[in-house]
């Protein structure tokens, strides 16, 4: 959701930097709110005991990233260059964080397709 909102508004011809910072702040606030929801659901559930990696990747790092977006949005009009680097770093990190999951899923689908193709052809 935040990524789509950011993409739409990043292409707008902003007259003032504070308006762009306001949209970035909204994305950050929505992300922090979602991170709090994930935290509450993680604490409440009983079927799985989260390990350190779960806490790190699904609660801590997203919360820090969205908080960095809020800070960058607030400082965008005063310090545009560092703020833009912070926003870019958060966006790159978000993309890299999702890449191994997508890669693993595509490999799993490919392996399933290959194994089903071998079974049908009688090679196994």
C-alpha positions in Angstrom: 0.0 0.0 0.0 2.7 2.5 1.0 4.8 1.6 -2.0 2.0 2.2 -4.4 1.2 5.5 -2.7 4.8 6.5 -2.8 5.2 5.6 -6.5 2.1 7.7 -7.4 3.2 10.8 -5.5 6.9 10.6 -6.2 6.1 11.4 -9.9 4.0 14.5 -9.0 5.5 17.9 -9.8 5.8 19.2 -6.3 5.9 23.0 -5.8 7.2 22.7 -2.2 9.3 19.9 -0.6 7.1 19.9 2.5 4.1 18.5 0.5 6.2 15.6 -0.7 7.5 15.1 2.9 3.9 15.0 4.1 3.1 12.1 1.8 6.2 10.3 2.9 5.2 10.9 6.5 1.8 9.4 5.8 3.5 6.3 4.3 5.7 6.0 7.3 2.8 6.4 9.8 0.8 3.8 8.0 3.9 1.5 8.1 4.5 2.0 11.8 0.8 1.3 12.4 1.1 -1.9 10.5 4.2 -2.9 12.3 2.4 -2.4 15.6 -0.5 -4.6 14.3 2.1 -7.3 13.4 3.7 -7.0 16.8 0.4 -7.4 18.6 -0.6 -10.4 16.4 2.7 -12.0 16.9 2.4 -11.7 20.7 -1.2 -13.0 20.8 -0.9 -16.1 18.7 -0.2 -19.4 20.4 0.4 -21.9 17.6 4.0 -20.9 16.8 6.8 -19.6 18.9 8.6 -16.9 16.9 12.4 -17.2 16.8 14.8 -14.3 16.8 14.8 -14.2 13.0 11.0 -13.8 12.9 11.2 -10.9 15.4 14.0 -9.2 13.5 12.6 -9.5 10.0 8.9 -9.1 10.6 8.8 -6.7 13.6 12.0 -4.8 14.3 13.4 -4.0 10.9 10.1 -2.8 9.4 9.4 -0.7 12.4 12.9 0.9 12.1 12.5 1.4 8.4 9.1 3.1 8.6 10.3 5.3 11.5 13.2 6.3 9.2 10.7 7.3 6.5 8.9 9.5 9.0 12.1 11.2 10.1 13.1 11.6 6.4 9.7 13.1 5.5 9.9 15.6 8.4 13.4 16.7 7.5 12.9 16.7 3.7 12.4 20.5 3.4 15.3 21.3 5.7 17.8 18.7 4.6 16.7 17.4 1.2 19.9 15.4 0.2 20.3 13.2 3.4 16.5 12.7 3.5 16.4 11.5 -0.1 19.3 9.1 0.6 17.4 7.8 3.6 14.2 7.3 1.5 16.2 5.6 -1.2 17.9 3.3 1.3 14.6 2.2 2.8 13.1 1.5 -0.6 16.2 -0.5 -1.7 16.2 -2.4 1.6 12.5 -3.2 1.2 13.1 -4.5 -2.3 16.1 -6.6 -1.3 14.2 -8.0 1.7 11.5 -9.4 -0.5 13.7 -10.6 -3.3 14.9 -13.9 -1.7 11.3 -14.8 -0.9 10.3 -14.3 -4.5 13.3 -16.1 -5.8 12.6 -19.1 -3.5 9.0 -19.2 -4.6 9.9 -19.2 -8.3 12.4 -21.9 -7.7 9.8 -24.0 -5.9 7.4 -23.5 -8.7 10.0 -24.4 -11.3 11.0 -27.5 -9.3 7.4 -28.7 -9.1 6.9 -28.1 -12.8 10.0 -30.1 -13.6 9.1 -33.0 -11.2 5.5 -33.2 -12.6 6.9 -33.1 -16.2 9.3 -36.0 -15.4 6.6 -38.1 -13.8 4.3 -37.6 -16.8 7.1 -38.5 -19.3 8.1 -41.6 -17.3 11.7 -40.5 -16.8 11.7 -41.1 -13.0 
